[in-house]
Every structure is written in structure tokens, then in C-alpha cells.
Amino acid sequence: MSGNTVAFLDTGAGKTLIAGLLLRSYAHRVRKPARDFAVFLVPTRVLVEQQARVIEAHTDLRVSKFTGDMGVDFW
């Protein structure tokens, strides 16, 4: 894959699954000792939890969750 891709789909159409499968296919690039990493941005805390569960279920990657109520604006 080269460049960026935008998936514009209705709610419940599988955007999260697509992202999880893409991360799984590129997992070799973000495993240690590689310096690469993946960032998955979502607008709400509920989606942070949902996306993290899907990524954990479909990949063997380590998932960290960061939300605004953790004071991340002040890091």
C-alpha cells in the first residue's frame, strides 16, 4: 500500500474490522525492535475502548489506550 486511504462507510459497515485487518497485515513493521508504531485516533472514549478490543482480538500487537481524561493534553 502506498499513500493514504479513506474508508467512508455507514455505522456498523466494518470500518473497525478493516482497520484491524490492515494493522494485522502490517504488524511486522511495528513489532519491536522496529521503531515504527501505529496510531489509531478516534473522537470518543467509548470508541477508544471499542477499537482497542478489536485490535487486540485481531492482532498480537500491544495496545495502549490514551484518553483526554488522563490529562494527555499536559504531557
GROMACS elastic network, one bead per residue, 0.5 to 0.9 nm:
[ bonds ]
;  ai    aj funct       b0    kb
    1     4     6  0.83124   500
    2     5     6  0.88435   500
    7    15     6  0.67785   500
    7    18     6  0.86783   500
    8    15     6  0.80618   500
    9    12     6  0.82147   500
    9    13     6  0.59807   500
    9    14     6  0.76701   500
    9    15     6  0.68055   500
   10    13     6  0.54556   500
   10    14     6  0.83825   500
   10    15     6  0.85060   500
   11    14     6  0.78051   500
   11    15     6  0.81587   500
   12    15     6  0.75973   500
   12    16     6  0.86585   500
   13    16     6  0.85859   500
   13    17     6  0.89332   500
   14    17     6  0.51360   500
   14    18     6  0.61578   500
   14    19     6  0.86650   500
   15    18     6  0.50800   500
   15    19     6  0.62373   500
   15    20     6  0.86401   500
   16    19     6  0.51342   500
   16    20     6  0.61669   500
   16    21     6  0.86385   500
   16    50     6  0.87252   500
   16    51     6  0.66135   500
   16    54     6  0.72152   500
   16    55     6  0.84944   500
   17    21     6  0.61119   500
   17    22     6  0.85183   500
   17    51     6  0.89995   500
   17    54     6  0.71699   500
   17    55     6  0.83961   500
   17    58     6  0.84155   500
   18    21     6  0.52056   500
   18    22     6  0.61477   500
   18    23     6  0.86116   500
   19    22     6  0.50820   500
   19    23     6  0.61367   500
   19    24     6  0.85685   500
   19    40     6  0.87146   500
   19    55     6  0.81534   500
   20    23     6  0.51251   500
   20    24     6  0.61674   500
   20    25     6  0.86983   500
   20    51     6  0.83384   500
   20    54     6  0.65387   500
   20    55     6  0.51718   500
   20    56     6  0.85925   500
   20    57     6  0.85901   500
   20    58     6  0.61214   500
   20    59     6  0.72299   500
   21    25     6  0.62157   500
   21    26     6  0.86980   500
   21    55     6  0.83434   500
   21    58     6  0.68780   500
   21    59     6  0.79053   500
   22    25     6  0.51067   500
   22    26     6  0.62982   500
   22    27     6  0.84044   500
   23    26     6  0.51387   500
   23    27     6  0.56706   500
   23    38     6  0.79299   500
   23    55     6  0.77570   500
   23    58     6  0.86940   500
   23    59     6  0.73638   500
   23    61     6  0.87302   500
   24    28     6  0.82071   500
   24    55     6  0.82462   500
   24    58     6  0.68402   500
   24    59     6  0.52174   500
   24    60     6  0.78511   500
   24    61     6  0.81329   500
   25    28     6  0.76039   500
   25    59     6  0.88648   500
   26    29     6  0.56544   500
   26    30     6  0.73219   500
   27    30     6  0.53756   500
   27    31     6  0.62996   500
   27    59     6  0.76773   500
   27    60     6  0.81299   500
   27    61     6  0.70539   500
   28    31     6  0.55741   500
   28    32     6  0.87530   500
   28    34     6  0.85806   500
   29    32     6  0.85400   500
   29    34     6  0.66145   500
   29    35     6  0.84927   500
   29    36     6  0.63489   500
   29    37     6  0.76876   500
   30    33     6  0.82611   500
   30    34     6  0.58847   500
   30    35     6  0.70044   500
   30    38     6  0.68629   500
   30    61     6  0.82476   500
   31    34     6  0.57536   500
   31    35     6  0.81658   500
   31    36     6  0.77224   500
   31    37     6  0.78618   500
   31    61     6  0.73375   500
   31    62     6  0.88002   500
   32    35     6  0.70763   500
   32    36     6  0.84287   500
   33    36     6  0.88303   500
   34    37     6  0.80929   500
   40    48     6  0.87462   500
   40    51     6  0.82252   500
   41    48     6  0.80095   500
   42    45     6  0.79544   500
   42    47     6  0.61918   500
   42    48     6  0.63021   500
   42    51     6  0.83254   500
   43    46     6  0.87689   500
   43    47     6  0.71304   500
   43    48     6  0.80241   500
   44    47     6  0.53171   500
   44    48     6  0.64549   500
   44    67     6  0.82106   500
   45    49     6  0.65565   500
   45    50     6  0.87628   500
   45    66     6  0.87833   500
   45    67     6  0.62863   500
   45    68     6  0.80968   500
   45    69     6  0.88610   500
   46    49     6  0.53664   500
   46    50     6  0.63180   500
   46    51     6  0.86952   500
   47    51     6  0.58080   500
   47    52     6  0.82120   500
   48    51     6  0.53769   500
   48    52     6  0.60453   500
   48    53     6  0.86453   500
   48    65     6  0.67498   500
   48    66     6  0.78573   500
   48    67     6  0.75821   500
   49    52     6  0.52178   500
   49    53     6  0.62668   500
   49    54     6  0.88220   500
   49    65     6  0.76680   500
   50    53     6  0.52977   500
   50    54     6  0.64437   500
   50    55     6  0.88147   500
   51    54     6  0.51734   500
   51    55     6  0.61677   500
   51    56     6  0.85353   500
   52    55     6  0.51775   500
   52    56     6  0.60452   500
   52    57     6  0.84866   500
   52    63     6  0.65191   500
   52    64     6  0.78385   500
   52    65     6  0.71766   500
   53    56     6  0.51528   500
   53    57     6  0.60610   500
   53    58     6  0.86832   500
   53    63     6  0.88871   500
   54    57     6  0.50196   500
   54    58     6  0.61404   500
   54    59     6  0.84029   500
   55    58     6  0.53083   500
   55    59     6  0.57544   500
   55    60     6  0.82445   500
   55    61     6  0.76318   500
   55    62     6  0.89694   500
   55    63     6  0.75015   500
   56    59     6  0.55138   500
   56    60     6  0.64984   500
   56    61     6  0.67237   500
   56    62     6  0.74414   500
   56    63     6  0.67787   500
   57    60     6  0.78228   500
   58    61     6  0.88634   500
   59    62     6  0.86027   500
   66    69     6  0.85185   500
   66    70     6  0.68928   500
   66    72     6  0.72650   500
   67    70     6  0.56375   500
   67    71     6  0.77362   500
   67    72     6  0.69114   500
   68    71     6  0.56672   500
   68    72     6  0.57369   500
   68    73     6  0.69268   500
   69    72     6  0.74491   500
   70    73     6  0.84108   500
   71    74     6  0.57130   500
   71    75     6  0.71191   500
   72    75     6  0.51855   500
